[in-house]
Amino acid sequence: MENLLLPAAGGNTFTGDLGAINIQRARDHGIPGYVEISRACGGQPPSGTNFEGLSDIIPGLRLVLETCYRTVEDIDLFPGILLESIQTGSEMGPTATCLFLAQFNDSRRGDRFWYERDDPCTGFIMEQLTEIRKVTLARVICDNSDGVFDIQPNVFLRRNNNNNNDVPCSQIPGIDFNVFRESKYFLLFAICILDILLRWKRIFFFFQYFENVSTHCSRSKYSITLVLNVNVEKFSPSSEIWAFTILNVMCSVC
């Protein structure tokens, strides 16, 4: 990516080096160097000028780093993780794998709507989670593609003569939507809750207008009548009257 075209002022473009840009970005934002991040991920990197002690770096590339940096502490994070040996079970080195795992784990745990959270308001019950976990990309392709009738169970792996040969789409596990069926009273209950919230909203604004108007009117029967007129004018247009009428009719069965 040495000839990457980047946008510039005035609608023009200039040729940039993506690697150099990433290094500069890390320096601008104060990102620690490779050695410090590696140590935070459980590694045991060397210090000083001991470049040969960088055991996670590909041996033939340690000399390249030594020609570019004075000490191992000066190594930038981006070139450091790119030059690491691939870790078993990953497509990246140990430090990059650590960073990706930490970021995705934090993003998942910090997402209030992540489907595996056991939150009683936004989470799924165990039976629903079991059905969701049955879904594979092979099932998604079968359900959403035209003319696909056979597919390998693991679409990320090549076909072979063992356990990933093509099978009919009917043999790919699917999801049972019956476990997601809500009670027939759920919609009525939700509408009743909405009706209650709208009523409380009107009561709140009624007292708010009563307080505002009372500062300009005397405490008499006329002032109360004026407040009622203002309240009806502001919060009872024809559309809202119809909405409340429908809600009242539907909530009569609750």
C-alpha positions in Angstrom: 0.0 0.0 0.0 2.8 2.4 -0.8 0.9 4.1 -3.6 -2.4 4.6 -1.8 -4.4 7.5 -3.1 -5.6 9.7 -0.3 -8.0 12.7 -0.4 -6.6 16.2 0.0 -7.9 19.7 0.2 -9.8 21.1 -2.8 -10.9 17.7 -4.1 -7.4 16.6 -5.0 -5.6 13.5 -4.1 -2.0 12.6 -3.1 -0.1 9.4 -3.0 0.7 8.2 0.5 2.2 5.2 2.3 -0.5 3.4 4.4 2.1 1.9 6.7 3.8 5.2 7.4 0.4 6.9 7.9 -0.5 4.2 10.5 2.8 4.8 12.3 2.2 8.5 12.4 -1.3 8.0 13.6 -0.1 6.0 16.6 2.5 8.6 17.5 -0.1 11.4 17.2 -2.4 9.7 19.6 0.3 8.6 22.1 -0.1 4.9 21.5 2.6 3.0 23.4 5.3 1.2 21.4 5.4 -2.5 20.4 7.5 -3.6 23.4 5.2 -2.0 26.0 2.0 -3.5 24.4 3.6 -6.9 24.0 4.5 -6.8 27.7 0.9 -5.8 28.6 -0.3 -8.8 26.6 1.8 -11.2 28.7 4.9 -11.3 26.5 8.5 -11.0 27.7 10.2 -8.7 25.3 13.9 -7.6 25.9 15.1 -4.1 26.6 17.8 -1.8 25.3 19.6 -2.8 22.2 18.9 -6.6 22.5 17.0 -7.0 19.2 17.9 -10.6 19.0 15.8 -11.1 22.2 12.6 -10.3 20.2 11.5 -13.9 20.2 8.1 -13.2 18.7 9.6 -11.4 15.7 10.5 -13.4 12.7 14.3 -13.9 13.0 15.3 -12.6 9.6 13.5 -9.3 10.3 15.0 -8.5 13.6 18.1 -7.1 11.8 15.7 -4.8 9.8 14.3 -3.4 13.0 17.8 -2.9 14.4 18.7 -0.7 11.4 15.6 1.4 11.8 15.4 1.9 15.6 18.1 2.6 18.3 16.4 0.5 21.0 13.6 -2.1 21.1 11.6 0.4 23.1 11.5 2.7 20.1 9.8 0.1 17.8 6.4 1.4 16.7 3.3 -0.9 17.4 2.2 -1.2 13.7 5.5 -2.6 12.2 6.0 -4.7 15.4 2.8 -6.6 15.1 3.2 -7.1 11.4 6.6 -8.7 11.8 5.5 -11.2 14.4 5.4 -14.9 13.7 1.9 -16.3 13.2 0.5 -17.8 16.4 -1.0 -21.3 16.3 -4.8 -21.1 15.9 -4.6 -17.5 14.6 -3.8 -15.6 11.5 -1.8 -13.0 13.4 1.1 -12.9 15.9 0.6 -13.1 19.7 0.4 -9.3 20.3 -2.0 -8.6 17.5 -4.2 -11.6 18.6 -4.2 -10.2 22.1 -5.3 -6.8 21.0 -8.0 -8.1 18.7 -9.4 -10.4 21.3 -9.4 -7.7 24.0 -11.2 -5.2 21.7 -13.9 -7.6 20.5 -14.4 -8.9 24.1 -14.9 -5.4 25.4 -17.2 -4.4 22.5 -19.4 -7.4 23.2 -19.5 -7.0 27.0 -20.1 -3.3 26.6 -23.0 -3.7 24.2 -26.3 -3.6 26.1 -28.1 -5.3 23.2 -25.6 -8.2 22.6 -27.8 -11.2 22.1 -26.0 -13.4 24.7 -26.5 -11.0 27.6 -28.8 -12.3 30.3 -30.5 -9.0 30.7 -34.2 -9.7 31.5 -35.4 -6.8 29.2 -33.2 -7.2 26.2 -31.8 -10.8 26.4 -33.1 -14.1 25.1 -34.1 -17.1 27.2 -32.0 -20.2 27.0 -34.3 -22.0 24.5 -34.1 -19.1 22.1 -30.3 -18.9 22.4 -30.1 -22.5 21.6 -32.0 -22.0 18.4 -29.9 -18.9 17.4 -26.7 -20.8 17.9 -27.8 -23.4 15.4 -27.6 -20.9 12.6 -24.5 -21.2 10.4 -23.4 -19.2 7.3 -24.3 -22.3 5.2 -27.9 -22.0 6.5 -28.0 -18.3 5.8 -26.8 -18.9 2.2 -29.3 -21.6 1.6 -32.2 -19.5 2.9 -31.2 -16.3 1.0 -29.7 -17.5 -2.3 -31.4 -18.5 -5.5 -30.4 -21.8 -7.0 -28.4 -23.1 -4.1 -29.6 -26.6 -3.1 -26.3 -28.2 -1.9 -23.5 -26.7 0.1 -20.6 -27.7 2.4 -21.5 -27.5 6.1 -18.5 -25.3 6.9 -18.4 -22.7 4.1 -15.1 -21.3 5.3 -13.3 -24.5 4.5 -12.7 -26.3 1.2 -14.6 -29.3 0.2 -12.9 -32.6 1.1 -13.6 -36.3 1.2 -14.1 -36.4 4.9 -16.7 -34.3 6.7 -17.1 -31.2 4.6 -18.5 -32.5 1.3 -21.7 -30.9 -0.1 -24.9 -31.9 1.5 -28.5 -30.9 0.7 -29.7 -27.6 2.3 -32.4 -29.6 4.1 -29.7 -31.3 6.2 -28.2 -28.0 7.4 -29.7 -27.2 10.9 -32.1 -24.3 10.9 -33.9 -22.2 13.5 -37.2 -23.0 15.1 -39.1 -19.8 15.4 -41.8 -21.3 17.6 -39.7 -20.6 20.7 -39.8 -16.9 19.8 -43.6 -16.8 19.7 -45.0 -14.2 22.2 -48.2 -14.6 24.2 -51.4 -13.5 22.4 -51.8 -11.0 25.3 -48.4 -9.4 24.8 -49.5 -6.8 22.3 -52.6 -5.8 24.3 -50.4 -5.5 27.4 -47.9 -3.3 25.5 -50.7 -1.1 24.2 -52.1 -0.7 27.8 -48.7 0.4 29.0 -48.5 2.9 26.2 -51.9 4.2 27.2 -50.8 4.6 30.8 -47.7 6.5 29.8 -49.6 8.9 27.5 -52.1 9.6 30.3 -49.3 10.4 32.7 -47.8 12.6 30.1 -51.0 14.6 29.9 -51.3 14.9 33.6 -47.8 16.1 33.9 -48.2 18.8 31.3 -51.6 19.7 32.8 -49.9 20.6 36.1 -47.1 22.3 34.3 -49.5 24.6 32.4 -51.5 25.1 35.6 -48.4 26.4 37.3 -47.4 28.7 34.4 -50.9 30.2 33.9 -51.5 30.6 37.6 -48.7 33.1 37.7 -50.6 35.4 35.4 -54.2 34.7 36.5 -55.9 35.1 39.8 -56.8 32.0 41.8 -60.4 31.8 40.8 -62.7 29.6 38.9 -61.9 31.5 35.7 -58.2 30.7 36.0 -58.9 27.0 36.3 -61.2 27.2 33.3 -58.5 28.9 31.3 -56.0 26.2 32.3 -58.3 23.5 31.1 -58.8 25.3 27.8 -55.1 25.6 27.3 -54.5 22.0 28.1 -57.2 20.8 25.7 -55.9 23.0 23.0 -52.3 21.9 23.3 -52.7 18.2 24.0 -56.1 17.1 22.5 -56.0 17.7 18.7 -58.3 15.5 16.7 -55.5 13.0 15.9 -54.7 12.5 19.6 -58.4 12.1 20.4 -58.6 9.3 17.9 -55.5 7.7 19.2 -56.8 7.7 22.8 -60.2 6.4 21.7 -58.5 3.4 19.9 -56.3 2.7 22.9 -59.2 2.9 25.3 -61.2 0.4 23.2 -58.3 -2.0 23.0 -57.4 -1.7 26.6 -60.9 -2.5 27.7 -60.0 -6.2 27.3 -56.9 -5.9 29.5 
